Amino acid sequence: MGAVLSDTGGWRGWREATERALYQPGGFYLRERPADHFRTSVHASPLFAGAVAELLGRVDRSLGSPATLTMVDLGAGRGELLTGVLARLAPEPLARLRACAVEVGPRPEGLDPRIEWLTEPPAGVHGLLFANEWLDNVPVDVVEVAADGEPRLVLVAPDGRERPGPRPARPDADWLDRWWPLSEPGRRAEIGRPRDEAWERAVGCLDRGLAVAVDYGHRRSTRPPFGSLTGFRAGREVPPVPDGSCDITAHVALDSCGGTLLSQREALHRLGVGGARPPLSLARSEPAAYLRALNSASEAAELTEPAGLGGFGWLLHPVGLPCPL
C-alpha cells in the first residue's frame, strides 16, 4: 500500500486509492472484462500471439528443450494470449508445455482446460514469463512539486478531487532523486518503486528462461512533465477517478526496472512480423492468397506503428541463458 494511510475524510495517496478501486472486492478488475475497456496488441491481431509463440520456441531451444517448458502469462486478462500461443505451437513443444495464466479475476468460462488459472506465478519456472500491459496497472503514488520546490504526495478523494499531502517517504524520495528528479513547481511524477519491486518478484519465479514486460513507458530523458496518470472506460480515455468505475493506469518508467529495452516495432521485426505489402503479381495469380497477405500486412503495420502499438517498450530480462531476441 502507499505511504499515506486513509484519513477520516477518505483522502488517500493514489497508490492506495488505485489498489482499492481496481483490486479489492467490487473493484474494477474483479467485475469487468478488460477487453471491453481497452484494446491491447493481443486483441489487435493474432500475429502478436504468433510472435510470442516464436519467442517461446527460441527460449525452448536455448534451454535445450526441457522436459517441462512453462509459459507464464502475467496479467492474463481472459487468457487470450495463451489461447493464441497454444494454437500456434508445433506438436512437440506443445506436448511439453505448462501454460499458466496469472490473474486476479475468476477463470473465464470455456477457457482451454490446458491453461492453469493462478493468482500468483509458479516458482521454479524454466521457460517464458510474459507480462503484456501488466506493469502499468501496478498502483503507484503521485507527487507534485509544491511552491517551495519540494515534492508532495498527491492525495485523492473517491470522486477524484486532489489535494497536496506530506513529503514522500525516504525510499520513494530516493527513487525520485535517481529516476525522476523534479524541481519546478507544478511538475508531477509517478513513483515507480512499487513497479520495480513487482517486476523483481516476477522475474524471481524463473530458474532459467526469459522474462518480458510489454508496456507504454518512458526513460529518464523522456519523462512526461506532468505525469501520465489517466483512466479508461469503454474504450475511451476518461479522468482517473478511484471509485471502481474505470481502469486507472500510468505509463511505466521502464529503465528503472532493469534489463534490456527494445521498442515493440524492433522486437516484432526480430520475431518475423513486418508490414510489407504482398507483391501485386500475387493478386493476379492467387487473389485469395493476396487478400490474406494484405490483411496480415495491415495488422502487422498496426502492431509496429511507432506512434501507436509499435511505440510500446519491451523490457527483456534473461535468467541463466543468453537473450534469445
C-alpha positions in Angstrom: 0.0 0.0 0.0 1.0 3.6 -0.3 2.9 5.7 2.2 -0.2 7.6 3.0 -2.9 6.0 5.1 -6.6 6.9 4.6 -8.0 9.6 6.9 -11.5 10.2 8.1 -12.3 12.2 5.1 -11.5 9.4 2.7 -8.3 11.1 1.3 -5.6 8.6 0.3 -2.5 8.5 -1.8 -3.0 7.4 -5.4 -1.4 4.1 -4.8 -3.8 3.1 -2.0 -6.8 4.6 -3.8 -6.0 2.7 -7.0 -5.4 -0.6 -5.2 -8.8 -0.3 -3.6 -10.5 0.8 -6.8 -9.1 -1.9 -9.1 -8.4 -5.0 -7.0 -10.4 -5.1 -3.7 -13.9 -6.7 -3.6 -16.1 -5.0 -6.1 -13.2 -3.4 -7.8 -12.9 -2.7 -11.5 -10.7 -5.8 -12.4 -12.8 -8.2 -10.3 -16.0 -7.4 -12.1 -15.1 -6.1 -15.6 -13.7 -7.7 -18.8 -10.6 -5.7 -19.6 -11.1 -6.2 -23.3 -14.4 -4.3 -23.0 -12.5 -1.2 -22.0 -9.2 -1.1 -23.8 -7.6 -2.8 -26.8 -4.1 -4.4 -26.5 -1.8 -5.9 -29.1 -3.3 -9.3 -28.3 -6.7 -8.1 -29.4 -5.4 -6.2 -32.4 -4.1 -9.2 -34.3 -3.3 -12.9 -34.0 0.2 -12.0 -35.3 1.1 -10.9 -31.8 0.4 -14.3 -30.3 2.3 -15.8 -33.2 5.3 -13.7 -32.4 5.1 -14.7 -28.7 4.9 -18.4 -29.8 8.1 -17.8 -31.9 9.8 -16.3 -28.9 8.7 -19.2 -26.7 10.2 -21.6 -29.3 13.5 -19.7 -29.1 13.5 -19.8 -25.3 12.8 -23.6 -25.5 15.8 -24.1 -27.8 18.1 -22.0 -25.6 17.0 -24.2 -22.6 17.8 -27.4 -24.5 14.1 -28.5 -24.8 13.4 -29.2 -21.1 11.0 -31.9 -20.1 8.6 -29.2 -19.0 8.5 -25.9 -20.8 6.5 -23.3 -18.9 4.9 -20.1 -20.2 3.5 -17.7 -17.6 1.1 -15.0 -18.9 1.2 -12.4 -16.1 -1.9 -10.2 -16.1 -3.6 -12.7 -18.4 -7.0 -10.9 -18.8 -9.3 -13.7 -20.1 -6.4 -15.9 -21.4 -6.5 -14.5 -24.9 -2.7 -14.5 -25.4 -2.1 -18.1 -24.1 -5.0 -19.3 -26.2 -3.4 -17.8 -29.2 0.0 -19.2 -28.4 -1.4 -22.7 -27.9 -3.0 -22.5 -31.3 0.4 -21.7 -33.0 2.8 -24.1 -31.3 4.1 -27.2 -33.1 3.0 -30.5 -31.5 6.4 -31.4 -29.9 6.8 -28.3 -27.7 3.1 -28.2 -27.1 3.2 -31.7 -25.6 5.8 -30.4 -23.0 4.1 -27.1 -22.3 2.7 -26.0 -19.0 0.6 -22.9 -19.7 -0.1 -20.7 -16.7 -2.4 -17.7 -16.7 -1.9 -15.3 -13.7 -4.8 -13.0 -13.0 -6.8 -11.6 -10.0 -10.2 -12.2 -11.6 -12.1 -15.5 -11.8 -11.3 -18.1 -14.5 -13.3 -17.4 -17.7 -15.9 -20.0 -18.7 -14.9 -22.1 -21.7 -11.2 -21.4 -21.3 -9.0 -24.1 -22.8 -8.5 -26.7 -20.0 -4.8 -26.9 -20.7 -4.4 -23.4 -19.3 -3.9 -23.3 -15.5 -5.5 -20.3 -13.8 -3.4 -18.9 -10.9 -3.4 -15.8 -8.7 0.4 -15.8 -8.4 3.2 -17.0 -10.7 4.5 -20.5 -10.0 8.1 -21.0 -8.7 11.0 -22.7 -10.4 10.0 -21.9 -14.0 12.0 -23.0 -17.0 10.6 -21.0 -19.9 9.0 -17.7 -20.7 7.3 -15.2 -18.4 5.3 -12.6 -20.5 3.6 -9.6 -18.9 1.7 -7.7 -21.5 0.3 -4.3 -20.1 0.7 -5.6 -16.6 3.2 -3.2 -15.0 1.1 -0.1 -15.9 -1.6 -1.4 -13.6 0.7 -1.9 -10.6 -0.6 1.1 -8.5 1.8 4.0 -7.8 1.8 7.2 -5.8 1.8 10.5 -7.5 3.9 13.5 -6.4 3.6 17.2 -7.3 6.2 19.9 -6.7 4.9 22.5 -4.3 5.6 26.2 -4.4 8.6 25.7 -2.0 10.2 23.3 -4.6 9.6 20.2 -2.5 7.7 17.2 -4.0 4.5 16.4 -2.1 2.4 13.3 -2.3 -0.9 13.9 -4.1 -3.9 12.8 -2.0 -7.2 11.9 -3.8 -10.8 11.6 -2.7 -13.1 8.8 -4.1 -14.6 11.4 -6.5 -11.2 12.3 -8.0 -10.6 15.6 -6.2 -7.0 16.1 -5.2 -5.1 18.0 -2.6 -1.4 18.1 -1.5 -0.2 15.8 1.2 3.1 15.1 3.0 6.5 14.6 1.6 7.2 11.1 0.2 8.9 8.6 2.5 12.7 8.3 2.2 12.7 5.2 -0.2 10.3 6.9 -2.6 12.2 10.2 -2.3 15.4 8.3 -3.2 13.7 6.7 -6.2 12.6 10.1 -7.4 16.1 11.6 -7.0 17.6 8.8 -9.1 15.0 8.2 -11.7 12.6 11.2 -12.0 14.1 14.3 -10.4 11.7 17.2 -10.0 12.3 20.9 -9.2 9.8 23.2 -10.9 6.5 23.9 -9.0 3.6 22.1 -10.6 5.6 19.3 -12.2 4.3 15.8 -11.4 5.7 12.3 -11.4 4.6 8.8 -10.6 6.8 6.9 -8.1 7.8 3.7 -9.9 9.4 1.9 -7.0 6.5 -0.5 -6.5 6.7 -1.5 -10.1 10.5 -2.1 -9.9 9.8 -4.4 -6.9 6.9 -6.1 -8.5 9.0 -6.8 -11.6 11.8 -8.1 -9.5 9.4 -10.5 -7.8 8.0 -11.7 -11.1 11.5 -12.3 -12.6 12.2 -14.3 -9.4 9.9 -17.1 -10.5 12.3 -18.1 -13.2 15.0 -20.6 -12.6 16.1 -20.3 -16.2 14.4 -18.5 -19.0 13.3 -15.1 -20.2 11.0 -12.5 -18.6 9.4 -9.9 -20.9 7.3 -6.9 -19.8 5.5 -5.0 -22.6 4.1 -1.6 -21.8 3.8 2.0 -22.7 6.7 3.6 -21.0 9.4 6.3 -20.9 13.0 6.7 -20.0 14.6 9.4 -17.8 15.3 11.6 -20.8 11.6 11.5 -22.0 9.6 11.6 -18.7 6.2 13.3 -19.1 6.5 16.7 -17.3 3.1 16.3 -15.6 2.9 12.6 -15.3 0.7 10.2 -17.2 -2.0 9.0 -14.8 -5.3 8.5 -16.6 -8.4 6.4 -16.7 -10.1 4.2 -19.4 -13.7 3.2 -19.7 -15.4 1.5 -22.6 -12.5 2.2 -25.0 -12.3 5.9 -24.1 -9.8 7.9 -22.0 -11.5 9.4 -19.0 -10.4 11.3 -15.9 -8.9 8.9 -13.3 -11.5 8.5 -10.5 -10.7 5.9 -7.9 -14.3 4.7 -7.3 -14.1 1.4 -9.3 -15.8 2.8 -12.3 -12.8 2.9 -14.6 -9.3 1.5 -15.2 -6.6 3.6 -13.7 -3.2 3.4 -15.3 0.1 5.3 -15.8 3.0 4.8 -18.2 6.0 2.9 -16.8 9.5 4.1 -16.1 10.8 1.0 -17.8 14.5 2.0 -17.4 14.3 1.8 -13.6 13.1 -1.8 -13.8 16.5 -3.0 -15.2 17.0 -5.3 -18.2 17.3 -4.5 -21.9 14.8 -2.3 -23.7 13.6 -2.6 -27.2 10.6 -0.9 -29.0 7.8 -3.2 -29.9 8.5 -2.4 -33.5 12.0 -3.7 -33.3 11.1 -6.7 -31.2 8.3 -7.8 -33.6 10.6 -7.3 -36.6 13.1 -9.6 -35.0 10.4 -12.1 -34.5 9.4 -12.0 -38.1 6.4 -9.6 -38.0 6.7 -7.0 -40.7 4.3 -4.7 -42.6 5.5 -5.2 -46.1 2.7 -5.3 -48.7 2.5 -8.5 -50.8 3.5 -8.2 -54.5 0.8 -7.3 -56.9 1.7 -10.3 -59.0 0.2 -12.5 -56.3 -3.1 -10.7 -56.8 -3.2 -11.9 -60.4 -2.0 -15.5 -59.7 -3.7 -16.1 -56.3 -6.3 -13.5 -55.5 -7.4 -15.1 -52.2 -3.8 -15.5 -51.0 -3.1 -11.9 -51.9 -6.1 -10.7 -49.8 -4.9 -12.8 -46.8 -1.4 -11.4 -47.1 -2.7 -7.9 -47.5 -4.7 -8.2 -44.3 -1.8 -9.7 -42.5 0.4 -6.8 -43.6 -2.2 -4.3 -42.4 -2.3 -5.9 -39.0 1.5 -6.1 -38.8 1.6 -2.4 -39.6 -0.7 -1.6 -36.8 1.3 -3.6 -34.3 4.6 -1.9 -35.3 3.4 1.7 -35.9 5.8 3.8 -33.9 3.1 6.3 -32.9 0.8 3.5 -31.8 1.3 0.0 -30.6 4.8 -0.1 -32.0 5.8 2.5 -29.5 5.4 0.1 -26.6 8.6 -0.8 -24.8 9.7 -4.5 -24.5 11.7 -5.0 -21.3 13.8 -8.2 -21.6 15.3 -9.9 -18.6 17.1 -13.3 -19.3 17.9 -15.6 -16.4 20.6 -18.2 -16.9 20.7 -18.0 -20.7 21.6 -15.5 -23.4 18.8 -13.3 -24.6 17.1 -15.1 -27.5 15.7 -11.9 -29.0 
